[in-house]
Amino acid sequence: MEGNKKSLVDAIEKGIDLRKQILELYNDYYHGGLMKLVVIGGESLDILQHWVVELFSDIRQGSQGKPEFKVEGPV
């Protein structure tokens, strides 16, 4: 059995809901407050900034705090 598949099977056998944990991780930590954006282009800074604001202004800001992860058992 492959390592990743074994990890999934082991988690299911232990009653761990990995889907739920992944969705919680996404909801808690996948937002603009914890992300960085780098833009490289041949256009002027004003044009690049305009594009970034236009394309990314709807991204959820979220908190600026660093996440803390607590793990029980081996990873």
Predicted model as a PDB file, atoms N, CA, C, CB and O in Angstrom, pLDDT in the B-factor column:
MODEL        1                                                                  
ATOM      1  N   MET A   1       0.842  -1.179   0.000  1.00 44.00           N  
ATOM      2  CA  MET A   1       0.000   0.000   0.000  1.00 44.00           C  
ATOM      3  C   MET A   1       0.887   1.243   0.000  1.00 44.00           C  
ATOM      4  CB  MET A   1      -0.958  -0.002   1.219  1.00 44.00           C  
ATOM      5  O   MET A   1       1.891   1.291   0.712  1.00 44.00           O  
ATOM      6  N   GLU A   2       0.528   2.221  -0.778  1.00 55.00           N  
ATOM      7  CA  GLU A   2       1.309   3.452  -0.851  1.00 55.00           C  
ATOM      8  C   GLU A   2       1.197   4.236   0.441  1.00 55.00           C  
ATOM      9  CB  GLU A   2       0.852   4.311  -2.028  1.00 55.00           C  
ATOM     10  O   GLU A   2       0.206   4.119   1.162  1.00 55.00           O  
ATOM     11  N   GLY A   3       2.226   5.047   0.740  1.00 57.00           N  
ATOM     12  CA  GLY A   3       2.261   5.823   1.973  1.00 57.00           C  
ATOM     13  C   GLY A   3       1.051   6.718   2.169  1.00 57.00           C  
ATOM     14  O   GLY A   3       0.464   6.729   3.251  1.00 57.00           O  
ATOM     15  N   ASN A   4       0.662   7.475   1.138  1.00 75.00           N  
ATOM     16  CA  ASN A   4      -0.473   8.385   1.280  1.00 75.00           C  
ATOM     17  C   ASN A   4      -1.779   7.631   1.489  1.00 75.00           C  
ATOM     18  CB  ASN A   4      -0.586   9.280   0.057  1.00 75.00           C  
ATOM     19  O   ASN A   4      -2.593   8.008   2.332  1.00 75.00           O  
ATOM     20  N   LYS A   5      -1.973   6.577   0.729  1.00 77.00           N  
ATOM     21  CA  LYS A   5      -3.196   5.785   0.879  1.00 77.00           C  
ATOM     22  C   LYS A   5      -3.236   5.133   2.251  1.00 77.00           C  
ATOM     23  CB  LYS A   5      -3.294   4.714  -0.225  1.00 77.00           C  
ATOM     24  O   LYS A   5      -4.291   5.070   2.882  1.00 77.00           O  
ATOM     25  N   LYS A   6      -2.092   4.648   2.712  1.00 78.00           N  
ATOM     26  CA  LYS A   6      -2.027   4.032   4.037  1.00 78.00           C  
ATOM     27  C   LYS A   6      -2.369   5.058   5.114  1.00 78.00           C  
ATOM     28  CB  LYS A   6      -0.627   3.432   4.292  1.00 78.00           C  
ATOM     29  O   LYS A   6      -3.086   4.749   6.065  1.00 78.00           O  
ATOM     30  N   SER A   7      -1.855   6.281   4.963  1.00 77.00           N  
ATOM     31  CA  SER A   7      -2.159   7.331   5.934  1.00 77.00           C  
ATOM     32  C   SER A   7      -3.651   7.611   5.990  1.00 77.00           C  
ATOM     33  CB  SER A   7      -1.402   8.610   5.591  1.00 77.00           C  
ATOM     34  O   SER A   7      -4.211   7.799   7.070  1.00 77.00           O  
ATOM     35  N   LEU A   8      -4.298   7.638   4.825  1.00 77.00           N  
ATOM     36  CA  LEU A   8      -5.743   7.876   4.776  1.00 77.00           C  
ATOM     37  C   LEU A   8      -6.510   6.727   5.417  1.00 77.00           C  
ATOM     38  CB  LEU A   8      -6.205   8.072   3.328  1.00 77.00           C  
ATOM     39  O   LEU A   8      -7.438   6.949   6.195  1.00 77.00           O  
ATOM     40  N   VAL A   9      -6.124   5.510   5.091  1.00 80.00           N  
ATOM     41  CA  VAL A   9      -6.800   4.343   5.657  1.00 80.00           C  
ATOM     42  C   VAL A   9      -6.599   4.296   7.172  1.00 80.00           C  
ATOM     43  CB  VAL A   9      -6.278   3.043   5.005  1.00 80.00           C  
ATOM     44  O   VAL A   9      -7.541   4.019   7.914  1.00 80.00           O  
ATOM     45  N   ASP A  10      -5.377   4.564   7.631  1.00 82.00           N  
ATOM     46  CA  ASP A  10      -5.094   4.572   9.071  1.00 82.00           C  
ATOM     47  C   ASP A  10      -5.956   5.616   9.787  1.00 82.00           C  
ATOM     48  CB  ASP A  10      -3.593   4.853   9.326  1.00 82.00           C  
ATOM     49  O   ASP A  10      -6.492   5.348  10.862  1.00 82.00           O  
ATOM     50  N   ALA A  11      -6.087   6.798   9.195  1.00 82.00           N  
ATOM     51  CA  ALA A  11      -6.895   7.859   9.806  1.00 82.00           C  
ATOM     52  C   ALA A  11      -8.353   7.433   9.894  1.00 82.00           C  
ATOM     53  CB  ALA A  11      -6.772   9.171   9.002  1.00 82.00           C  
ATOM     54  O   ALA A  11      -8.997   7.640  10.922  1.00 82.00           O  
ATOM     55  N   ILE A  12      -8.878   6.843   8.834  1.00 81.00           N  
ATOM     56  CA  ILE A  12     -10.277   6.390   8.830  1.00 81.00           C  
ATOM     57  C   ILE A  12     -10.485   5.327   9.899  1.00 81.00           C  
ATOM     58  CB  ILE A  12     -10.675   5.834   7.438  1.00 81.00           C  
ATOM     59  O   ILE A  12     -11.482   5.349  10.620  1.00 81.00           O  
ATOM     60  N   GLU A  13      -9.540   4.399   9.998  1.00 86.00           N  
ATOM     61  CA  GLU A  13      -9.655   3.333  11.000  1.00 86.00           C  
ATOM     62  C   GLU A  13      -9.623   3.886  12.422  1.00 86.00           C  
ATOM     63  CB  GLU A  13      -8.531   2.314  10.818  1.00 86.00           C  
ATOM     64  O   GLU A  13     -10.210   3.299  13.331  1.00 86.00           O  
ATOM     65  N   LYS A  14      -8.940   5.015  12.616  1.00 87.00           N  
ATOM     66  CA  LYS A  14      -8.860   5.636  13.944  1.00 87.00           C  
ATOM     67  C   LYS A  14     -10.016   6.604  14.185  1.00 87.00           C  
ATOM     68  CB  LYS A  14      -7.528   6.370  14.104  1.00 87.00           C  
ATOM     69  O   LYS A  14     -10.073   7.253  15.230  1.00 87.00           O  
ATOM     70  N   GLY A  15     -10.937   6.706  13.224  1.00 86.00           N  
ATOM     71  CA  GLY A  15     -12.093   7.576  13.395  1.00 86.00           C  
ATOM     72  C   GLY A  15     -11.809   9.048  13.146  1.00 86.00           C  
ATOM     73  O   GLY A  15     -12.566   9.907  13.597  1.00 86.00           O  
ATOM     74  N   ILE A  16     -10.733   9.352  12.438  1.00 84.00           N  
ATOM     75  CA  ILE A  16     -10.371  10.734  12.153  1.00 84.00           C  
ATOM     76  C   ILE A  16     -11.019  11.144  10.829  1.00 84.00           C  
ATOM     77  CB  ILE A  16      -8.816  10.912  12.099  1.00 84.00           C  
ATOM     78  O   ILE A  16     -10.851  10.465   9.815  1.00 84.00           O  
ATOM     79  N   ASP A  17     -11.752  12.245  10.842  1.00 85.00           N  
ATOM     80  CA  ASP A  17     -12.416  12.753   9.649  1.00 85.00           C  
ATOM     81  C   ASP A  17     -11.482  13.743   8.949  1.00 85.00           C  
ATOM     82  CB  ASP A  17     -13.780  13.426  10.010  1.00 85.00           C  
ATOM     83  O   ASP A  17     -11.496  14.940   9.238  1.00 85.00           O  
ATOM     84  N   LEU A  18     -10.670  13.220   8.022  1.00 83.00           N  
ATOM     85  CA  LEU A  18      -9.685  14.065   7.346  1.00 83.00           C  
ATOM     86  C   LEU A  18     -10.346  15.141   6.497  1.00 83.00           C  
ATOM     87  CB  LEU A  18      -8.774  13.216   6.476  1.00 83.00           C  
ATOM     88  O   LEU A  18      -9.836  16.260   6.427  1.00 83.00           O  
ATOM     89  N   ARG A  19     -11.465  14.836   5.854  1.00 83.00           N  
ATOM     90  CA  ARG A  19     -12.145  15.838   5.040  1.00 83.00           C  
ATOM     91  C   ARG A  19     -12.553  17.032   5.896  1.00 83.00           C  
ATOM     92  CB  ARG A  19     -13.377  15.228   4.350  1.00 83.00           C  
ATOM     93  O   ARG A  19     -12.370  18.185   5.509  1.00 83.00           O  
ATOM     94  N   LYS A  20     -13.109  16.733   7.064  1.00 87.00           N  
ATOM     95  CA  LYS A  20     -13.524  17.799   7.980  1.00 87.00           C  
ATOM     96  C   LYS A  20     -12.315  18.631   8.410  1.00 87.00           C  
ATOM     97  CB  LYS A  20     -14.238  17.205   9.220  1.00 87.00           C  
ATOM     98  O   LYS A  20     -12.384  19.859   8.447  1.00 87.00           O  
ATOM     99  N   GLN A  21     -11.216  17.963   8.733  1.00 85.00           N  
ATOM    100  CA  GLN A  21     -10.021  18.675   9.174  1.00 85.00           C  
ATOM    101  C   GLN A  21      -9.444  19.536   8.056  1.00 85.00           C  
ATOM    102  CB  GLN A  21      -8.969  17.687   9.668  1.00 85.00           C  
ATOM    103  O   GLN A  21      -8.978  20.647   8.310  1.00 85.00           O  
ATOM    104  N   ILE A  22      -9.469  19.037   6.823  1.00 85.00           N  
ATOM    105  CA  ILE A  22      -8.950  19.815   5.686  1.00 85.00           C  
ATOM    106  C   ILE A  22      -9.833  21.034   5.442  1.00 85.00           C  
ATOM    107  CB  ILE A  22      -8.875  18.940   4.404  1.00 85.00           C  
ATOM    108  O   ILE A  22      -9.316  22.121   5.182  1.00 85.00           O  
ATOM    109  N   LEU A  23     -11.155  20.875   5.519  1.00 87.00           N  
ATOM    110  CA  LEU A  23     -12.054  22.008   5.327  1.00 87.00           C  
ATOM    111  C   LEU A  23     -11.887  23.050   6.422  1.00 87.00           C  
ATOM    112  CB  LEU A  23     -13.495  21.532   5.283  1.00 87.00           C  
ATOM    113  O   LEU A  23     -11.941  24.249   6.147  1.00 87.00           O  
ATOM    114  N   GLU A  24     -11.684  22.608   7.664  1.00 85.00           N  
ATOM    115  CA  GLU A  24     -11.437  23.551   8.757  1.00 85.00           C  
ATOM    116  C   GLU A  24     -10.133  24.309   8.531  1.00 85.00           C  
ATOM    117  CB  GLU A  24     -11.394  22.814  10.107  1.00 85.00           C  
ATOM    118  O   GLU A  24     -10.071  25.520   8.741  1.00 85.00           O  
ATOM    119  N   LEU A  25      -9.102  23.605   8.106  1.00 83.00           N  
ATOM    120  CA  LEU A  25      -7.818  24.235   7.802  1.00 83.00           C  
ATOM    121  C   LEU A  25      -7.995  25.279   6.701  1.00 83.00           C  
ATOM    122  CB  LEU A  25      -6.775  23.175   7.378  1.00 83.00           C  
ATOM    123  O   LEU A  25      -7.469  26.389   6.795  1.00 83.00           O  
ATOM    124  N   TYR A  26      -8.731  24.916   5.671  1.00 83.00           N  
ATOM    125  CA  TYR A  26      -8.983  25.850   4.566  1.00 83.00           C  
ATOM    126  C   TYR A  26      -9.729  27.085   5.062  1.00 83.00           C  
ATOM    127  CB  TYR A  26      -9.789  25.159   3.446  1.00 83.00           C  
ATOM    128  O   TYR A  26      -9.331  28.211   4.764  1.00 83.00           O  
ATOM    129  N   ASN A  27     -10.791  26.883   5.806  1.00 81.00           N  
ATOM    130  CA  ASN A  27     -11.597  28.011   6.289  1.00 81.00           C  
ATOM    131  C   ASN A  27     -10.825  28.913   7.244  1.00 81.00           C  
ATOM    132  CB  ASN A  27     -12.847  27.499   6.977  1.00 81.00           C  
ATOM    133  O   ASN A  27     -11.015  30.129   7.240  1.00 81.00           O  
ATOM    134  N   ASP A  28      -9.961  28.325   8.057  1.00 79.00           N  
ATOM    135  CA  ASP A  28      -9.221  29.099   9.055  1.00 79.00           C  
ATOM    136  C   ASP A  28      -8.003  29.817   8.478  1.00 79.00           C  
ATOM    137  CB  ASP A  28      -8.782  28.193  10.174  1.00 79.00           C  
ATOM    138  O   ASP A  28      -7.686  30.930   8.899  1.00 79.00           O  
ATOM    139  N   TYR A  29      -7.321  29.196   7.525  1.00 79.00           N  
ATOM    140  CA  TYR A  29      -6.011  29.696   7.140  1.00 79.00           C  
ATOM    141  C   TYR A  29      -5.835  30.044   5.662  1.00 79.00           C  
ATOM    142  CB  TYR A  29      -5.009  28.704   7.505  1.00 79.00           C  
ATOM    143  O   TYR A  29      -4.800  30.597   5.292  1.00 79.00           O  
ATOM    144  N   TYR A  30      -6.797  29.743   4.824  1.00 80.00           N  
ATOM    145  CA  TYR A  30      -6.640  30.021   3.399  1.00 80.00           C  
ATOM    146  C   TYR A  30      -7.327  31.335   3.071  1.00 80.00           C  
ATOM    147  CB  TYR A  30      -7.218  28.867   2.536  1.00 80.00           C  
ATOM    148  O   TYR A  30      -8.463  31.354   2.597  1.00 80.00           O  
ATOM    149  N   HIS A  31      -6.629  32.432   3.328  1.00 76.00           N  
ATOM    150  CA  HIS A  31      -7.175  33.755   3.073  1.00 76.00           C  
ATOM    151  C   HIS A  31      -6.037  34.738   2.826  1.00 76.00           C  
ATOM    152  CB  HIS A  31      -8.057  34.223   4.252  1.00 76.00           C  
ATOM    153  O   HIS A  31      -4.873  34.445   3.097  1.00 76.00           O  
ATOM    154  N   GLY A  32      -6.391  35.895   2.313  1.00 77.00           N  
ATOM    155  CA  GLY A  32      -5.409  36.888   1.912  1.00 77.00           C  
ATOM    156  C   GLY A  32      -4.522  37.394   3.030  1.00 77.00           C  
ATOM    157  O   GLY A  32      -3.392  37.811   2.778  1.00 77.00           O  
ATOM    158  N   GLY A  33      -5.015  37.367   4.274  1.00 74.00           N  
ATOM    159  CA  GLY A  33      -4.223  37.871   5.379  1.00 74.00           C  
ATOM    160  C   GLY A  33      -2.955  37.088   5.625  1.00 74.00           C  
ATOM    161  O   GLY A  33      -2.020  37.599   6.241  1.00 74.00           O  
ATOM    162  N   LEU A  34      -2.909  35.841   5.149  1.00 76.00           N  
ATOM    163  CA  LEU A  34      -1.733  35.000   5.352  1.00 76.00           C  
ATOM    164  C   LEU A  34      -0.966  34.730   4.060  1.00 76.00           C  
ATOM    165  CB  LEU A  34      -2.144  33.691   5.976  1.00 76.00           C  
ATOM    166  O   LEU A  34      -0.025  33.937   4.046  1.00 76.00           O  
ATOM    167  N   MET A  35      -1.368  35.388   2.980  1.00 80.00           N  
ATOM    168  CA  MET A  35      -0.734  35.133   1.691  1.00 80.00           C  
ATOM    169  C   MET A  35       0.083  36.328   1.230  1.00 80.00           C  
ATOM    170  CB  MET A  35      -1.782  34.785   0.645  1.00 80.00           C  
ATOM    171  O   MET A  35      -0.127  37.461   1.662  1.00 80.00           O  
ATOM    172  N   LYS A  36       1.004  36.042   0.356  1.00 84.00           N  
ATOM    173  CA  LYS A  36       1.820  37.072  -0.279  1.00 84.00           C  
ATOM    174  C   LYS A  36       1.621  36.954  -1.784  1.00 84.00           C  
ATOM    175  CB  LYS A  36       3.337  36.931   0.111  1.00 84.00           C  
ATOM    176  O   LYS A  36       1.384  35.865  -2.307  1.00 84.00           O  
ATOM    177  N   LEU A  37       1.719  38.074  -2.465  1.00 87.00           N  
ATOM    178  CA  LEU A  37       1.581  38.087  -3.915  1.00 87.00           C  
ATOM    179  C   LEU A  37       2.789  38.793  -4.512  1.00 87.00           C  
ATOM    180  CB  LEU A  37       0.257  38.780  -4.351  1.00 87.00           C  
ATOM    181  O   LEU A  37       3.140  39.899  -4.101  1.00 87.00           O  
ATOM    182  N   VAL A  38       3.412  38.152  -5.474  1.00 92.00           N  
ATOM    183  CA  VAL A  38       4.536  38.751  -6.187  1.00 92.00           C  
ATOM    184  C   VAL A  38       4.121  38.878  -7.647  1.00 92.00           C  
ATOM    185  CB  VAL A  38       5.856  37.895  -6.030  1.00 92.00           C  
ATOM    186  O   VAL A  38       3.616  37.930  -8.247  1.00 92.00           O  
ATOM    187  N   VAL A  39       4.342  40.057  -8.204  1.00 93.00           N  
ATOM    188  CA  VAL A  39       3.983  40.307  -9.595  1.00 93.00           C  
ATOM    189  C   VAL A  39       5.221  40.772 -10.340  1.00 93.00           C  
ATOM    190  CB  VAL A  39       2.841  41.358  -9.705  1.00 93.00           C  
ATOM    191  O   VAL A  39       5.905  41.705  -9.918  1.00 93.00           O  
ATOM    192  N   ILE A  40       5.494  40.115 -11.441  1.00 92.00           N  
ATOM    193  CA  ILE A  40       6.607  40.500 -12.302  1.00 92.00           C  
ATOM    194  C   ILE A  40       6.032  40.720 -13.690  1.00 92.00           C  
ATOM    195  CB  ILE A  40       7.751  39.411 -12.313  1.00 92.00           C  
ATOM    196  O   ILE A  40       5.332  39.855 -14.217  1.00 92.00           O  
ATOM    197  N   GLY A  41       6.315  41.851 -14.277  1.00 91.00           N  
ATOM    198  CA  GLY A  41       5.782  42.108 -15.606  1.00 91.00           C  
ATOM    199  C   GLY A  41       6.487  43.252 -16.284  1.00 91.00           C  
ATOM    200  O   GLY A  41       7.217  44.017 -15.654  1.00 91.00           O  
ATOM    201  N   GLY A  42       6.264  43.358 -17.554  1.00 94.00           N  
ATOM    202  CA  GLY A  42       6.908  44.389 -18.341  1.00 94.00           C  
ATOM    203  C   GLY A  42       6.132  45.697 -18.402  1.00 94.00           C  
ATOM    204  O   GLY A  42       6.583  46.667 -19.012  1.00 94.00           O  
ATOM    205  N   GLU A  43       4.963  45.720 -17.769  1.00 95.00           N  
ATOM    206  CA  GLU A  43       4.144  46.937 -17.762  1.00 95.00           C  
ATOM    207  C   GLU A  43       4.628  47.880 -16.662  1.00 95.00           C  
ATOM    208  CB  GLU A  43       2.642  46.591 -17.559  1.00 95.00           C  
ATOM    209  O   GLU A  43       5.453  47.509 -15.827  1.00 95.00           O  
ATOM    210  N   SER A  44       4.106  49.096 -16.675  1.00 95.00           N  
ATOM    211  CA  SER A  44       4.471  50.059 -15.634  1.00 95.00           C  
ATOM    212  C   SER A  44       3.894  49.620 -14.287  1.00 95.00           C  
ATOM    213  CB  SER A  44       3.968  51.479 -16.002  1.00 95.00           C  
ATOM    214  O   SER A  44       2.944  48.839 -14.228  1.00 95.00           O  
ATOM    215  N   LEU A  45       4.481  50.132 -13.219  1.00 94.00           N  
ATOM    216  CA  LEU A  45       4.011  49.812 -11.880  1.00 94.00           C  
ATOM    217  C   LEU A  45       2.540  50.194 -11.705  1.00 94.00           C  
ATOM    218  CB  LEU A  45       4.869  50.523 -10.835  1.00 94.00           C  
ATOM    219  O   LEU A  45       1.787  49.456 -11.070  1.00 94.00           O  
ATOM    220  N   ASP A  46       2.122  51.333 -12.257  1.00 95.00           N  
ATOM    221  CA  ASP A  46       0.730  51.766 -12.144  1.00 95.00           C  
ATOM    222  C   ASP A  46      -0.225  50.761 -12.787  1.00 95.00           C  
ATOM    223  CB  ASP A  46       0.552  53.139 -12.789  1.00 95.00           C  
ATOM    224  O   ASP A  46      -1.274  50.447 -12.223  1.00 95.00           O  
ATOM    225  N   ILE A  47       0.136  50.266 -13.955  1.00 96.00           N  
ATOM    226  CA  ILE A  47      -0.723  49.290 -14.642  1.00 96.00           C  
ATOM    227  C   ILE A  47      -0.762  47.982 -13.862  1.00 96.00           C  
ATOM    228  CB  ILE A  47      -0.223  49.036 -16.087  1.00 96.00           C  
ATOM    229  O   ILE A  47      -1.833  47.411 -13.659  1.00 96.00           O  
ATOM    230  N   LEU A  48       0.409  47.501 -13.421  1.00 95.00           N  
ATOM    231  CA  LEU A  48       0.449  46.258 -12.641  1.00 95.00           C  
ATOM    232  C   LEU A  48      -0.377  46.385 -11.369  1.00 95.00           C  
ATOM    233  CB  LEU A  48       1.897  45.889 -12.291  1.00 95.00           C  
ATOM    234  O   LEU A  48      -1.126  45.472 -11.020  1.00 95.00           O  
ATOM    235  N   GLN A  49      -0.244  47.505 -10.678  1.00 94.00           N  
ATOM    236  CA  GLN A  49      -1.007  47.727  -9.452  1.00 94.00           C  
ATOM    237  C   GLN A  49      -2.505  47.746  -9.749  1.00 94.00           C  
ATOM    238  CB  GLN A  49      -0.579  49.045  -8.779  1.00 94.00           C  
ATOM    239  O   GLN A  49      -3.293  47.178  -8.993  1.00 94.00           O  
ATOM    240  N   HIS A  50      -2.896  48.386 -10.828  1.00 96.00           N  
ATOM    241  CA  HIS A  50      -4.307  48.429 -11.212  1.00 96.00           C  
ATOM    242  C   HIS A  50      -4.837  47.015 -11.450  1.00 96.00           C  
ATOM    243  CB  HIS A  50      -4.500  49.295 -12.478  1.00 96.00           C  
ATOM    244  O   HIS A  50      -5.924  46.670 -10.986  1.00 96.00           O  
ATOM    245  N   TRP A  51      -4.072  46.201 -12.171  1.00 95.00           N  
ATOM    246  CA  TRP A  51      -4.497  44.826 -12.437  1.00 95.00           C  
ATOM    247  C   TRP A  51      -4.629  44.023 -11.139  1.00 95.00           C  
ATOM    248  CB  TRP A  51      -3.502  44.138 -13.382  1.00 95.00           C  
ATOM    249  O   TRP A  51      -5.599  43.288 -10.954  1.00 95.00           O  
ATOM    250  N   VAL A  52      -3.662  44.169 -10.257  1.00 92.00           N  
ATOM    251  CA  VAL A  52      -3.699  43.423  -8.991  1.00 92.00           C  
ATOM    252  C   VAL A  52      -4.924  43.818  -8.177  1.00 92.00           C  
ATOM    253  CB  VAL A  52      -2.412  43.673  -8.172  1.00 92.00           C  
ATOM    254  O   VAL A  52      -5.635  42.951  -7.669  1.00 92.00           O  
ATOM    255  N   VAL A  53      -5.174  45.103  -8.048  1.00 92.00           N  
ATOM    256  CA  VAL A  53      -6.332  45.566  -7.285  1.00 92.00           C  
ATOM    257  C   VAL A  53      -7.614  45.054  -7.927  1.00 92.00           C  
ATOM    258  CB  VAL A  53      -6.350  47.109  -7.196  1.00 92.00           C  
ATOM    259  O   VAL A  53      -8.522  44.604  -7.229  1.00 92.00           O  
ATOM    260  N   GLU A  54      -7.691  45.121  -9.243  1.00 94.00           N  
ATOM    261  CA  GLU A  54      -8.886  44.673  -9.961  1.00 94.00           C  
ATOM    262  C   GLU A  54      -9.134  43.171  -9.782  1.00 94.00           C  
ATOM    263  CB  GLU A  54      -8.754  45.002 -11.446  1.00 94.00           C  
ATOM    264  O   GLU A  54     -10.269  42.739  -9.581  1.00 94.00           O  
ATOM    265  N   LEU A  55      -8.066  42.391  -9.857  1.00 91.00           N  
ATOM    266  CA  LEU A  55      -8.215  40.936  -9.837  1.00 91.00           C  
ATOM    267  C   LEU A  55      -8.257  40.322  -8.441  1.00 91.00           C  
ATOM    268  CB  LEU A  55      -7.099  40.321 -10.599  1.00 91.00           C  
ATOM    269  O   LEU A  55      -8.824  39.244  -8.262  1.00 91.00           O  
ATOM    270  N   PHE A  56      -7.670  40.987  -7.453  1.00 87.00           N  
ATOM    271  CA  PHE A  56      -7.532  40.361  -6.144  1.00 87.00           C  
ATOM    272  C   PHE A  56      -8.250  41.098  -5.016  1.00 87.00           C  
ATOM    273  CB  PHE A  56      -6.091  40.245  -5.808  1.00 87.00           C  
ATOM    274  O   PHE A  56      -8.136  40.681  -3.863  1.00 87.00           O  
ATOM    275  N   SER A  57      -8.966  42.148  -5.290  1.00 85.00           N  
ATOM    276  CA  SER A  57      -9.590  42.924  -4.212  1.00 85.00           C  
ATOM    277  C   SER A  57     -10.735  42.188  -3.520  1.00 85.00           C  
ATOM    278  CB  SER A  57     -10.102  44.230  -4.759  1.00 85.00           C  
ATOM    279  O   SER A  57     -11.097  42.546  -2.400  1.00 85.00           O  
ATOM    280  N   ASP A  58     -11.307  41.179  -4.152  1.00 84.00           N  
ATOM    281  CA  ASP A  58     -12.415  40.436  -3.537  1.00 84.00           C  
ATOM    282  C   ASP A  58     -11.956  39.304  -2.621  1.00 84.00           C  
ATOM    283  CB  ASP A  58     -13.300  39.870  -4.611  1.00 84.00           C  
ATOM    284  O   ASP A  58     -12.788  38.626  -2.018  1.00 84.00           O  
ATOM    285  N   ILE A  59     -10.655  39.093  -2.509  1.00 80.00           N  
ATOM    286  CA  ILE A  59     -10.151  37.998  -1.674  1.00 80.00           C  
ATOM    287  C   ILE A  59     -10.370  38.333  -0.206  1.00 80.00           C  
ATOM    288  CB  ILE A  59      -8.646  37.732  -1.952  1.00 80.00           C  
ATOM    289  O   ILE A  59     -10.088  39.443   0.246  1.00 80.00           O  
ATOM    290  N   ARG A  60     -10.877  37.352   0.525  1.00 77.00           N  
ATOM    291  CA  ARG A  60     -11.141  37.524   1.962  1.00 77.00           C  
ATOM    292  C   ARG A  60      -9.834  37.843   2.687  1.00 77.00           C  
ATOM    293  CB  ARG A  60     -11.802  36.243   2.567  1.00 77.00           C  
ATOM    294  O   ARG A  60      -8.835  37.144   2.512  1.00 77.00           O  
ATOM    295  N   GLN A  61      -9.845  38.894   3.495  1.00 78.00           N  
ATOM    296  CA  GLN A  61      -8.630  39.341   4.182  1.00 78.00           C  
ATOM    297  C   GLN A  61      -8.241  38.424   5.339  1.00 78.00           C  
ATOM    298  CB  GLN A  61      -8.818  40.754   4.697  1.00 78.00           C  
ATOM    299  O   GLN A  61      -7.076  38.040   5.442  1.00 78.00           O  
ATOM    300  N   GLY A  62      -9.164  38.071   6.196  1.00 73.00           N  
ATOM    301  CA  GLY A  62      -8.845  37.213   7.324  1.00 73.00           C  
ATOM    302  C   GLY A  62      -7.900  37.877   8.305  1.00 73.00           C  
ATOM    303  O   GLY A  62      -7.615  39.070   8.198  1.00 73.00           O  
ATOM    304  N   SER A  63      -7.420  37.103   9.256  1.00 69.00           N  
ATOM    305  CA  SER A  63      -6.535  37.653  10.283  1.00 69.00           C  
ATOM    306  C   SER A  63      -5.098  37.704   9.784  1.00 69.00           C  
ATOM    307  CB  SER A  63      -6.618  36.821  11.569  1.00 69.00           C  
ATOM    308  O   SER A  63      -4.727  37.013   8.836  1.00 69.00           O  
ATOM    309  N   GLN A  64      -4.302  38.534  10.439  1.00 67.00           N  
ATOM    310  CA  GLN A  64      -2.885  38.646  10.110  1.00 67.00           C  
ATOM    311  C   GLN A  64      -2.027  37.777  11.027  1.00 67.00           C  
ATOM    312  CB  GLN A  64      -2.438  40.102  10.199  1.00 67.00           C  
ATOM    313  O   GLN A  64      -0.816  37.681  10.829  1.00 67.00           O  
ATOM    314  N   GLY A  65      -2.640  37.146  12.028  1.00 68.00           N  
ATOM    315  CA  GLY A  65      -1.887  36.337  12.980  1.00 68.00           C  
ATOM    316  C   GLY A  65      -1.348  35.075  12.352  1.00 68.00           C  
ATOM    317  O   GLY A  65      -1.940  34.528  11.422  1.00 68.00           O  
ATOM    318  N   LYS A  66      -0.227  34.617  12.859  1.00 72.00           N  
ATOM    319  CA  LYS A  66       0.372  33.393  12.352  1.00 72.00           C  
ATOM    320  C   LYS A  66      -0.385  32.192  12.920  1.00 72.00           C  
ATOM    321  CB  LYS A  66       1.883  33.321  12.716  1.00 72.00           C  
ATOM    322  O   LYS A  66      -0.721  32.171  14.104  1.00 72.00           O  
ATOM    323  N   PRO A  67      -0.648  31.208  12.088  1.00 70.00           N  
ATOM    324  CA  PRO A  67      -1.372  30.027  12.579  1.00 70.00           C  
ATOM    325  C   PRO A  67      -0.497  29.177  13.483  1.00 70.00           C  
ATOM    326  CB  PRO A  67      -1.876  29.185  11.409  1.00 70.00           C  
ATOM    327  O   PRO A  67       0.725  29.136  13.341  1.00 70.00           O  
ATOM    328  N   GLU A  68      -1.146  28.508  14.407  1.00 75.00           N  
ATOM    329  CA  GLU A  68      -0.468  27.539  15.270  1.00 75.00           C  
ATOM    330  C   GLU A  68      -1.097  26.183  15.016  1.00 75.00           C  
ATOM    331  CB  GLU A  68      -0.569  27.938  16.788  1.00 75.00           C  
ATOM    332  O   GLU A  68      -2.320  26.044  15.025  1.00 75.00           O  
ATOM    333  N   PHE A  69      -0.261  25.192  14.790  1.00 70.00           N  
ATOM    334  CA  PHE A  69      -0.746  23.855  14.516  1.00 70.00           C  
ATOM    335  C   PHE A  69      -0.329  22.936  15.652  1.00 70.00           C  
ATOM    336  CB  PHE A  69      -0.216  23.337  13.160  1.00 70.00           C  
ATOM    337  O   PHE A  69       0.841  22.887  16.032  1.00 70.00           O  
ATOM    338  N   LYS A  70      -1.291  22.215  16.184  1.00 77.00           N  
ATOM    339  CA  LYS A  70      -1.012  21.255  17.240  1.00 77.00           C  
ATOM    340  C   LYS A  70      -1.281  19.869  16.685  1.00 77.00           C  
ATOM    341  CB  LYS A  70      -1.871  21.534  18.514  1.00 77.00           C  
ATOM    342  O   LYS A  70      -2.341  19.601  16.120  1.00 77.00           O  
ATOM    343  N   VAL A  71      -0.303  18.996  16.855  1.00 76.00           N  
ATOM    344  CA  VAL A  71      -0.405  17.655  16.312  1.00 76.00           C  
ATOM    345  C   VAL A  71      -0.313  16.654  17.440  1.00 76.00           C  
ATOM    346  CB  VAL A  71       0.686  17.397  15.264  1.00 76.00           C  
ATOM    347  O   VAL A  71       0.541  16.748  18.322  1.00 76.00           O  
ATOM    348  N   GLU A  72      -1.219  15.690  17.387  1.00 77.00           N  
ATOM    349  CA  GLU A  72      -1.162  14.593  18.355  1.00 77.00           C  
ATOM    350  C   GLU A  72      -0.613  13.376  17.645  1.00 77.00           C  
ATOM    351  CB  GLU A  72      -2.568  14.295  18.977  1.00 77.00           C  
ATOM    352  O   GLU A  72      -1.109  12.988  16.587  1.00 77.00           O  
ATOM    353  N   GLY A  73       0.390  12.785  18.212  1.00 71.00           N  
ATOM    354  CA  GLY A  73       0.973  11.582  17.618  1.00 71.00           C  
ATOM    355  C   GLY A  73       1.928  11.911  16.487  1.00 71.00           C  
ATOM    356  O   GLY A  73       2.210  13.081  16.227  1.00 71.00           O  
ATOM    357  N   PRO A  74       2.425  10.887  15.815  1.00 69.00           N  
ATOM    358  CA  PRO A  74       3.387  11.105  14.726  1.00 69.00           C  
ATOM    359  C   PRO A  74       2.721  11.752  13.526  1.00 69.00           C  
ATOM    360  CB  PRO A  74       4.037   9.783  14.309  1.00 69.00           C  
ATOM    361  O   PRO A  74       1.526  11.584  13.281  1.00 69.00           O  
ATOM    362  N   VAL A  75       3.525  12.490  12.792  1.00 61.00           N  
ATOM    363  CA  VAL A  75       3.029  13.153  11.586  1.00 61.00           C  
ATOM    364  C   VAL A  75       3.319  12.280  10.387  1.00 61.00           C  
ATOM    365  CB  VAL A  75       3.668  14.550  11.409  1.00 61.00           C  
ATOM    366  O   VAL A  75       2.984  12.648   9.261  1.00 61.00           O  
TER     367      VAL A  75                                                      
ENDMDL                                                                          
END                                                                             
